[in-house]
Amino acid sequence: KWACLLDEVDQFDPVFFGITPREASRMDPQQRLLLHCCWEAMEHAAIDPKRLSQSPAGVFIGVGQTDYSRVIAQYDNSLYHVDAHCGTGGALSICANRLSYIFNFTGPSVAIDTACSSGLVAVHQAVTSLRRGECDSAIAGGVNVCLTGDSFITLSKARMLSPTGACRPFDSRANGYVRGEGCGVVLLKRLSDAVRDGARVLAIVRGTAVNHRGRTSGIPAPSGLA
């Protein structure tokens, strides 16, 4: 019975991004949220999106839910509602690729699904790409929208959802987690480049790492040792 859900997840201004209303109606709300947040991240960093156009800017997005692609199947004669925009509108890869396309970024463009760690892994890959010189700036973040009930039912039957509505990782009282919707994006640059360009710097990433916990008492259970 617990979830953290967004209000007005259906709201979107497609014309602002040069997208037709018909195509927008076929776009997963996760893609729409990412467009909003990507624009806001550049605006907040005091960087004109036009300055990044045709630049080797990378996009690394953590995303895993495919609920919207199943919504159309609920209609009568659902196959007659399928059009050319449904493929790109529901593909997780396009969550990253559409940002690169709309803003004309030419760096790596990657969608990442490692479940709950997807956003953090996206940041790690963005930092790694910047260090390798594959891109000069990078959009990194994650998005999640819960649109159908079957995922809740599956997770509930697997006893992965908290009956008390609280997340307590690494705690003896841990009894599951609470699903949530949201979108978060950061704009990353090498510090020397950010200072040179006069960007607004909020924080410095000192280091990142990725690993797996290996075998534990269950697939959602964390490992303190790992």
Backbone as numpy.savetxt, mean C-alpha at the origin, in Angstrom:
# Nx Ny Nz CAx CAy CAz Cx Cy Cz
-16.21 -8.84 15.52 -17.02 -7.62 15.52 -16.17 -6.36 15.52
-14.84 -6.51 15.55 -13.96 -5.34 15.62 -13.26 -5.10 14.29
-13.17 -3.84 13.91 -12.41 -3.44 12.71 -12.21 -1.94 12.74
-11.13 -1.49 12.14 -10.85 -0.06 12.01 -11.05 0.31 10.54
-12.17 0.95 10.23 -12.56 1.17 8.85 -12.59 2.65 8.50
-12.29 2.95 7.24 -12.29 4.32 6.74 -13.69 4.77 6.37
-13.97 6.03 6.60 -15.20 6.64 6.09 -14.97 7.09 4.65
-16.04 7.06 3.85 -16.02 7.61 2.48 -14.90 6.99 1.63
-14.72 5.68 1.77 -13.67 5.02 0.99 -14.00 5.03 -0.50
-15.26 5.34 -0.83 -15.67 5.37 -2.24 -15.43 6.73 -2.89
-15.02 7.73 -2.12 -14.87 9.08 -2.66 -13.55 9.24 -3.40
-13.60 9.89 -4.57 -12.40 10.05 -5.40 -12.66 11.11 -6.45
-11.65 11.93 -6.76 -11.76 12.95 -7.80 -10.89 12.52 -8.99
-11.46 11.73 -9.90 -10.63 11.17 -10.99 -10.09 12.23 -11.94
-10.87 13.28 -12.19 -10.45 14.29 -13.17 -9.14 14.96 -12.74
-8.97 15.13 -11.42 -7.74 15.74 -10.91 -6.51 14.99 -11.37
-6.64 13.65 -11.50 -5.51 12.82 -11.90 -5.57 12.44 -13.38
-6.48 13.04 -14.13 -6.57 12.76 -15.56 -7.17 11.40 -15.87
-8.05 10.92 -14.99 -8.68 9.62 -15.15 -10.17 9.83 -15.42
-10.73 9.07 -16.35 -12.15 9.21 -16.65 -12.98 8.57 -15.53
-14.17 9.11 -15.29 -15.03 8.53 -14.24 -15.32 7.05 -14.46
-15.47 6.62 -15.71 -15.76 5.21 -15.97 -14.59 4.33 -15.53
-13.38 4.74 -15.90 -12.22 3.96 -15.47 -12.08 3.98 -13.95
-12.36 5.12 -13.35 -12.25 5.23 -11.89 -13.18 4.27 -11.18
-14.37 4.04 -11.77 -15.34 3.14 -11.13 -14.84 1.70 -11.12
-13.92 1.37 -11.99 -13.36 0.01 -12.04 -12.08 -0.10 -11.22
-11.58 1.01 -10.71 -10.32 1.02 -9.96 -10.55 0.61 -8.51
-9.75 -0.32 -8.05 -9.73 -0.70 -6.64 -9.56 0.57 -5.80
-10.37 0.77 -4.75 -10.18 1.94 -3.88 -8.77 2.06 -3.33
-8.04 0.95 -3.25 -6.66 1.01 -2.80 -5.81 1.83 -3.77
-6.08 1.72 -5.07 -5.36 2.53 -6.05 -5.71 4.00 -5.89
-6.97 4.28 -5.64 -7.41 5.67 -5.48 -6.78 6.31 -4.24
-6.77 5.56 -3.12 -6.15 6.08 -1.90 -4.67 6.35 -2.10
-4.00 5.47 -2.81 -2.57 5.65 -3.06 -2.29 6.90 -3.88
-3.12 7.18 -4.86 -2.94 8.40 -5.65 -3.06 9.63 -4.75
-4.08 9.65 -3.89 -4.25 10.78 -2.97 -3.02 10.93 -2.07
-2.60 9.82 -1.45 -1.51 9.88 -0.48 -0.18 10.20 -1.13
0.03 9.70 -2.34 1.27 10.00 -3.05 1.36 11.50 -3.34
0.25 12.08 -3.81 0.22 13.52 -4.06 0.49 14.30 -2.78
-0.17 13.91 -1.70 -0.01 14.61 -0.42 1.43 14.48 0.11
2.05 13.32 -0.11 3.43 13.14 0.35 4.38 14.09 -0.36
4.22 14.21 -1.67 5.08 15.14 -2.43 4.80 16.58 -2.02
3.52 16.90 -1.83 3.13 18.25 -1.41 3.72 18.58 -0.04
3.63 17.61 0.89 4.13 17.81 2.24 5.64 17.94 2.27
6.32 17.28 1.32 7.78 17.35 1.24 8.25 18.62 0.53
7.31 19.46 0.10 7.63 20.69 -0.64 8.30 20.38 -1.97
7.84 19.31 -2.62 8.38 18.92 -3.92 7.25 18.96 -4.95
7.44 19.74 -6.00 6.45 19.81 -7.07 6.48 18.49 -7.85
5.32 17.80 -7.95 5.30 16.54 -8.71 5.86 16.66 -10.12
5.72 17.84 -10.73 6.23 18.03 -12.08 7.76 17.93 -12.12
8.41 18.26 -11.00 9.87 18.16 -10.94 10.35 16.71 -10.98
9.49 15.80 -10.52 9.85 14.39 -10.52 9.44 13.67 -11.81
8.66 14.36 -12.65 8.22 13.76 -13.90 9.43 13.41 -14.77
9.41 12.19 -15.32 10.48 11.66 -16.15 11.80 11.48 -15.39
11.72 11.49 -14.06 12.92 11.26 -13.26 12.94 9.81 -12.80
14.12 9.28 -12.42 14.19 7.90 -11.93 13.66 7.78 -10.50
12.39 8.09 -10.35 11.73 7.95 -9.05 11.14 6.54 -8.96
11.37 5.88 -7.84 10.87 4.54 -7.66 9.57 4.51 -6.87
8.81 3.44 -7.02 7.56 3.25 -6.29 7.57 1.84 -5.70
7.39 1.76 -4.38 7.39 0.48 -3.67 6.17 0.46 -2.75
5.19 -0.36 -3.09 3.91 -0.34 -2.39 3.57 -1.71 -1.81
3.28 -1.74 -0.53 2.81 -2.96 0.12 1.31 -3.07 0.00
0.84 -4.17 -0.59 -0.61 -4.35 -0.81 -0.89 -5.84 -0.97
-2.03 -6.28 -0.44 -2.33 -7.71 -0.55 -3.79 -8.04 -0.77
-4.69 -7.12 -0.43 -6.11 -7.42 -0.53 -6.61 -7.31 -1.97
-7.44 -8.25 -2.37 -8.02 -8.23 -3.72 -9.55 -8.22 -3.65
-10.08 -7.66 -2.57 -11.53 -7.69 -2.35 -12.32 -7.05 -3.50
-11.82 -5.93 -4.04 -12.61 -5.19 -5.03 -12.84 -6.01 -6.30
-11.88 -6.86 -6.65 -12.04 -7.67 -7.85 -13.16 -8.69 -7.69
-13.54 -8.97 -6.44 -14.62 -9.92 -6.20 -15.98 -9.26 -6.07
-16.00 -7.95 -5.91 -17.27 -7.24 -5.74 -18.13 -7.37 -6.99
-17.51 -7.24 -8.16 -18.28 -7.28 -9.42 -18.93 -8.64 -9.62
-18.34 -9.69 -9.05 -18.90 -11.03 -9.20 -20.24 -11.19 -8.47
-20.58 -10.25 -7.60 -21.82 -10.33 -6.84 -23.03 -9.86 -7.67
-22.78 -9.22 -8.81 -23.87 -8.74 -9.65 -24.46 -9.89 -10.49
-25.74 -9.77 -10.82 -26.33 -10.69 -11.79 -25.67 -10.46 -13.15
-25.46 -11.52 -13.90 -24.80 -11.40 -15.20 -23.48 -10.61 -15.08
-22.68 -10.97 -14.07 -21.48 -10.20 -13.76 -20.50 -10.11 -14.93
-20.46 -11.14 -15.77 -19.51 -11.11 -16.89 -19.82 -9.98 -17.87
-21.08 -9.55 -17.92 -21.44 -8.47 -18.83 -20.98 -7.11 -18.30
-20.58 -7.07 -17.03 -20.07 -5.82 -16.45 -18.56 -5.69 -16.61
-17.91 -6.73 -17.08 -16.46 -6.70 -17.25 -16.10 -5.88 -18.48
-15.14 -4.96 -18.32 -14.68 -4.19 -19.48 -13.15 -4.09 -19.43
-12.59 -3.28 -20.32 -11.14 -3.20 -20.45 -10.45 -2.67 -19.19
-11.21 -1.90 -18.38 -10.60 -1.29 -17.20 -10.57 -2.22 -15.99
-11.30 -3.32 -16.04 -11.38 -4.21 -14.87 -10.03 -4.88 -14.57
-9.29 -5.21 -15.63 -8.01 -5.87 -15.43 -7.03 -5.00 -14.68
-6.81 -3.78 -15.16 -5.89 -2.87 -14.49 -6.48 -2.36 -13.18
-7.80 -2.25 -13.12 -8.44 -1.73 -11.92 -8.32 -2.65 -10.73
-8.19 -3.96 -10.98 -8.13 -4.91 -9.88 -6.79 -5.56 -9.65
-5.80 -5.26 -10.49 -4.49 -5.91 -10.37 -3.65 -5.24 -9.28
-3.06 -6.05 -8.40 -2.25 -5.49 -7.33 -0.99 -4.81 -7.87
-0.44 -5.35 -8.96 0.76 -4.73 -9.54 0.49 -3.29 -9.96
-0.73 -3.02 -10.39 -1.08 -1.67 -10.86 -1.16 -0.67 -9.71
-1.28 -1.15 -8.47 -1.25 -0.23 -7.34 0.05 0.57 -7.33
1.14 -0.06 -7.72 2.42 0.65 -7.86 2.55 1.26 -9.25
2.23 0.47 -10.26 2.45 0.92 -11.64 1.62 2.13 -12.02
0.41 2.24 -11.47 -0.42 3.40 -11.82 0.20 4.69 -11.29
0.82 4.63 -10.11 1.50 5.81 -9.59 2.62 6.23 -10.52
3.42 5.25 -10.97 4.50 5.56 -11.90 3.95 6.13 -13.20
2.83 5.58 -13.66 2.24 6.04 -14.93 1.67 7.45 -14.79
0.86 7.68 -13.77 0.21 8.98 -13.62 1.23 10.10 -13.42
2.24 9.83 -12.57 3.22 10.88 -12.25 4.46 10.83 -13.14
4.49 9.87 -14.07 5.57 9.77 -15.05 6.92 9.53 -14.39
6.93 8.58 -13.42 8.17 8.17 -12.79 8.81 7.04 -13.62
10.13 7.04 -13.73 10.78 6.04 -14.57 11.67 5.07 -13.80
11.61 5.12 -12.46 12.39 4.18 -11.65 11.65 2.88 -11.44
12.17 2.00 -10.56 11.51 0.73 -10.28 10.08 0.96 -9.78
9.18 0.04 -10.12 7.78 0.16 -9.71 7.32 -1.23 -9.27
7.17 -1.42 -7.95 7.01 -2.76 -7.40 5.88 -2.81 -6.38
5.01 -3.79 -6.54 3.99 -4.10 -5.52 4.50 -5.27 -4.69
4.35 -5.17 -3.37 4.93 -6.14 -2.44 3.85 -6.70 -1.53
3.79 -8.02 -1.43 2.83 -8.66 -0.53 3.56 -9.62 0.39
3.84 -9.16 1.60 4.38 -10.03 2.65 3.44 -9.99 3.85
2.14 -9.88 3.56 1.11 -9.81 4.60 1.31 -8.57 5.46
1.30 -8.73 6.78 1.28 -7.57 7.68 2.54 -6.70 7.59
3.63 -7.27 7.10 4.89 -6.52 7.03 5.09 -5.81 5.70
4.10 -5.84 4.83 4.28 -5.36 3.45 4.79 -3.93 3.38
4.22 -3.03 4.19 4.64 -1.63 4.15 6.08 -1.44 4.59
6.48 -2.18 5.64 7.85 -2.08 6.12 8.83 -2.66 5.10
8.46 -3.76 4.46 9.32 -4.35 3.44 9.43 -3.40 2.24
8.35 -2.68 1.94 8.39 -1.69 0.86 9.41 -0.60 1.16
9.42 -0.14 2.42 10.41 0.87 2.82 11.83 0.30 2.69
12.02 -0.93 3.12 13.34 -1.57 3.01 13.81 -1.63 1.56
12.91 -2.07 0.67 13.30 -2.18 -0.73 13.57 -0.81 -1.35
12.81 0.20 -0.91 13.04 1.56 -1.41 14.41 2.07 -0.97
14.73 1.86 0.30 16.04 2.29 0.81 17.17 1.56 0.07
17.00 0.27 -0.12 18.01 -0.52 -0.84 18.19 -0.01 -2.27
17.08 0.30 -2.93 17.15 0.80 -4.30 17.86 2.16 -4.37
17.59 3.02 -3.39 18.26 4.32 -3.34 19.77 4.14 -3.13
20.15 3.22 -2.27 21.56 2.99 -1.99 22.28 2.41 -3.21
21.56 1.62 -3.99 22.16 1.03 -5.20 22.22 2.02 -6.36
21.55 3.15 -6.22 21.52 4.12 -7.31 20.50 3.79 -8.38
19.57 2.87 -8.08 18.54 2.52 -9.07 17.51 3.63 -9.22
17.36 4.47 -8.19 16.43 5.60 -8.26 17.01 6.74 -7.44
16.54 7.95 -7.71 17.00 9.14 -6.98 16.02 9.58 -5.91
14.79 9.09 -5.99 13.78 9.32 -4.97 12.83 8.12 -5.02
12.09 7.93 -3.95 11.24 6.74 -3.91 9.98 7.01 -3.08
8.86 6.59 -3.64 7.61 6.55 -2.90 7.51 5.17 -2.27
7.32 5.12 -0.96 7.20 3.83 -0.27 6.02 3.89 0.69
5.25 2.81 0.73 4.11 2.81 1.64 3.30 1.56 1.54
2.11 1.63 2.10 1.20 0.49 2.09 -0.24 0.94 2.12
-1.12 0.03 1.70 -2.55 0.35 1.65 -3.34 -0.91 1.92
-4.50 -0.74 2.54 -5.37 -1.88 2.82 -6.81 -1.41 2.92
-7.70 -2.11 2.21 -9.14 -1.85 2.29 -9.85 -3.19 2.39
-10.79 -3.30 3.30 -11.54 -4.54 3.54 -12.96 -4.38 3.01
-13.27 -5.01 1.89 -14.55 -4.75 1.22 -15.50 -5.93 1.22
-15.04 -7.11 1.55 -15.93 -8.27 1.56 -15.82 -9.00 2.90
-16.82 -9.80 3.20 -16.87 -10.46 4.49 -16.09 -11.75 4.59
-15.76 -12.37 3.44 -15.17 -13.70 3.51 -13.81 -13.72 4.20
-13.03 -12.66 4.03 -11.73 -12.62 4.70 -11.91 -12.58 6.22
-12.88 -11.82 6.69 -13.16 -11.76 8.12 -13.56 -13.15 8.64
-14.42 -13.83 7.87 -14.89 -15.15 8.29 -13.73 -16.15 8.35
-12.90 -16.15 7.31 -11.75 -17.06 7.27 -10.81 -16.83 8.45
-10.47 -15.57 8.69 -9.55 -15.24 9.78 -10.16 -15.55 11.14
-11.47 -15.33 11.26 -12.15 -15.62 12.51 -12.15 -17.12 12.81
-12.43 -17.92 11.78 -12.43 -19.37 11.97 -11.03 -19.91 12.25
-10.02 -19.18 11.79 -8.64 -19.56 12.09 -8.20 -19.03 13.45
-9.11 -18.35 14.15 -8.84 -17.78 15.48 -7.70 -16.77 15.43
-7.64 -16.00 14.33 -6.60 -15.00 14.18 -7.08 -13.60 14.54
-8.39 -13.42 14.73 -8.94 -12.11 15.07 -9.19 -12.02 16.58
-8.85 -10.88 17.15 -8.98 -10.69 18.59 -10.45 -10.53 19.00
-10.95 -11.33 19.92 -12.33 -11.16 20.38 -12.51 -9.95 21.29
-11.39 -9.38 21.77 -11.47 -8.21 22.66 -11.16 -6.91 21.93
-10.78 -6.99 20.66 -10.51 -5.77 19.89 -9.19 -5.11 20.21
-8.20 -5.88 20.66 -6.90 -5.32 21.01 -5.78 -6.16 20.41
-4.75 -5.49 19.91 -3.56 -6.18 19.39 -2.48 -6.15 20.48
-1.97 -7.33 20.85 -0.95 -7.41 21.90 0.20 -8.31 21.45
0.98 -7.89 20.46 2.09 -8.73 20.00 3.13 -8.94 21.09
3.73 -10.13 21.12 4.77 -10.50 22.09 4.28 -10.41 23.53
2.98 -10.57 23.75 2.38 -10.46 25.08 1.67 -11.78 25.40
1.72 -12.18 26.66 1.07 -13.44 27.05 -0.44 -13.38 26.88
-0.98 -12.15 26.82 -2.43 -11.99 26.64 -2.84 -11.92 25.17
-1.90 -12.05 24.25 -2.21 -11.94 22.82 -3.24 -12.99 22.43
-4.28 -12.53 21.73 -5.36 -13.46 21.32 -5.85 -13.16 19.90
-4.98 -12.58 19.09 -5.37 -12.25 17.73 -5.12 -10.78 17.43
-5.51 -10.37 16.25 -5.31 -8.97 15.87 -6.62 -8.38 15.36
-6.59 -7.08 15.10 -7.77 -6.36 14.61 -7.46 -5.87 13.19
-8.33 -6.19 12.26 -8.12 -5.74 10.89 -8.39 -4.25 10.77
-7.68 -3.60 9.86 -7.86 -2.16 9.68 -7.66 -1.73 8.25
-8.28 -0.60 7.91 -8.11 0.01 6.59 -7.24 1.25 6.74
-6.53 1.59 5.68 -5.74 2.80 5.71 -4.73 2.84 4.59
-4.04 3.97 4.51 -3.01 4.15 3.50 -1.96 5.08 4.07
-0.71 4.71 3.90 0.39 5.56 4.34 1.51 5.56 3.33
2.04 6.74 3.03 3.09 6.88 2.02 4.15 7.85 2.52
5.41 7.50 2.30 6.51 8.43 2.57 7.31 8.62 1.30
7.91 9.78 1.17 8.80 10.08 0.05 10.23 10.04 0.57
11.02 9.14 0.04 12.39 8.93 0.51 13.41 9.44 -0.51
14.47 10.05 0.02 15.61 10.46 -0.81 16.88 10.25 -0.02
18.00 10.15 -0.72 19.27 10.18 -0.01 19.39 11.53 0.69
19.88 11.54 1.93 19.88 12.77 2.73 20.58 13.92 2.02
21.72 13.63 1.42 22.47 14.70 0.73 21.63 15.31 -0.40
20.88 14.48 -1.11 20.02 14.97 -2.19 18.86 15.79 -1.65
18.28 15.34 -0.54 17.15 16.06 0.04 17.58 17.45 0.52
18.76 17.53 1.16 19.27 18.82 1.62 19.58 19.72 0.43
20.19 19.16 -0.58 20.52 19.92 -1.78 19.28 20.49 -2.45
18.19 19.69 -2.48 16.98 20.09 -3.18 16.04 20.94 -2.33
16.39 21.16 -1.07 15.53 21.96 -0.21 14.25 21.26 0.19
14.26 19.94 0.19 13.06 19.19 0.58 12.85 19.29 2.09
11.61 19.08 2.50 11.28 19.11 3.92 11.61 17.75 4.52
12.58 17.71 5.42 13.04 16.45 6.00 12.37 16.24 7.37
11.66 15.14 7.51 11.00 14.82 8.77 11.79 13.83 9.61
12.53 12.94 8.96 13.25 11.90 9.69 14.34 11.31 8.80
15.28 10.63 9.45 16.36 9.94 8.75 16.23 8.44 9.02
16.27 7.64 7.97 16.25 6.18 8.12 17.68 5.73 8.38
17.93 5.22 9.59 19.28 4.80 9.96 19.65 3.44 9.40
18.64 2.59 9.20 18.92 1.26 8.65 17.64 0.46 8.54
17.64 -0.53 7.68 16.48 -1.41 7.52 16.98 -2.85 7.37
16.09 -3.80 7.58 16.46 -5.21 7.42 15.19 -6.02 7.19
15.36 -7.20 6.63 14.24 -8.11 6.37 14.64 -9.52 6.79
13.72 -10.21 7.47 13.94 -11.63 7.74 12.58 -12.31 7.91
12.61 -13.59 8.20 11.38 -14.35 8.46 11.55 -15.05 9.80
10.46 -15.25 10.49 10.55 -15.84 11.82 10.80 -17.35 11.79
10.71 -17.98 10.60 10.85 -19.43 10.53 9.63 -20.12 11.12
9.80 -21.32 11.61 8.68 -22.09 12.15 8.38 -21.65 13.59
7.11 -21.35 13.85 6.66 -21.00 15.20 5.46 -21.87 15.54
4.76 -21.51 16.60 3.60 -22.30 17.02 2.43 -22.21 16.03
2.47 -21.25 15.13 1.43 -21.11 14.12 1.84 -20.05 13.13
1.24 -20.08 11.94 1.70 -19.17 10.86 1.57 -17.69 11.23
0.60 -17.25 12.06 0.56 -15.83 12.42 1.36 -15.51 13.67
1.95 -16.51 14.34 2.64 -16.27 15.62 4.02 -15.68 15.39
4.39 -14.62 16.13 5.70 -14.01 15.97 6.78 -14.82 16.69
8.02 -14.47 16.44 9.16 -15.09 17.09 10.05 -14.01 17.66
10.15 -13.98 18.98 11.01 -13.01 19.61 12.47 -13.19 19.24
12.91 -14.44 19.12 14.30 -14.72 18.77 14.63 -14.22 17.36
13.73 -14.49 16.39 13.98 -14.03 15.02 13.98 -12.51 14.93
